[in-house]
Amino acid sequence: MVLGYWYWYWWYWYWVVLVLGGIGYWVVLVSVLVLVLVLGGIGIGIGIGIGIG
């Protein structure tokens, strides 16, 4: 009974943290992806520019 209680207790907090932390996680993930795409795009643009030039 006690084990069952602890199981649901941790399961509940796991999802609370996952959802709340998940929002921050996705914001960070999307920001990093956008940054990588922008920097990558600039790098590719410069690379193509130098290649053509």
C-alpha positions as CSV (number, residue, x, y, z in Angstrom):
1,M,0.0,0.0,0.0
2,V,2.8,2.4,0.9
3,L,4.7,1.4,-2.2
4,G,1.6,2.1,-4.3
5,Y,1.3,5.5,-2.7
6,W,4.9,6.4,-3.4
7,Y,4.6,5.1,-6.9
8,W,1.6,7.4,-7.7
9,Y,3.2,10.3,-5.8
10,W,6.4,10.1,-7.9
11,W,4.4,9.4,-11.1
12,Y,2.3,12.6,-10.4
13,W,5.4,14.8,-9.8
14,Y,7.2,13.2,-12.8
15,W,4.4,14.5,-15.1
16,V,4.2,17.9,-13.3
17,V,7.9,18.4,-13.8
18,L,7.7,16.9,-17.3
19,V,4.9,19.3,-18.4
20,L,6.3,22.4,-16.7
21,G,9.9,21.6,-17.5
22,G,8.8,20.4,-20.9
23,I,7.5,23.9,-21.8
24,G,10.9,25.4,-20.9
25,Y,12.6,22.4,-22.6
26,W,10.8,23.0,-25.9
27,V,11.4,26.8,-25.7
28,V,15.2,26.1,-25.3
29,L,15.1,23.4,-27.9
30,V,13.3,25.6,-30.5
31,S,15.6,28.5,-29.7
32,V,18.7,26.4,-30.2
33,L,17.3,24.9,-33.4
34,V,16.5,28.4,-34.8
35,L,19.9,29.7,-33.8
36,V,21.6,26.7,-35.4
37,L,19.6,27.2,-38.6
38,V,20.3,30.9,-38.7
39,L,24.0,30.5,-38.1
40,G,24.1,27.5,-40.4
41,G,22.2,29.5,-43.1
42,I,24.7,32.4,-42.8
43,G,27.6,30.0,-42.9
44,I,26.2,28.2,-46.0
45,G,25.5,31.6,-47.5
46,I,29.0,32.9,-46.9
47,G,30.4,29.5,-48.1
48,I,28.4,29.7,-51.3
49,G,29.3,33.4,-51.7
50,I,33.0,32.6,-51.3
51,G,32.7,29.6,-53.6
52,I,31.0,31.6,-56.3
53,G,33.2,34.6,-55.8
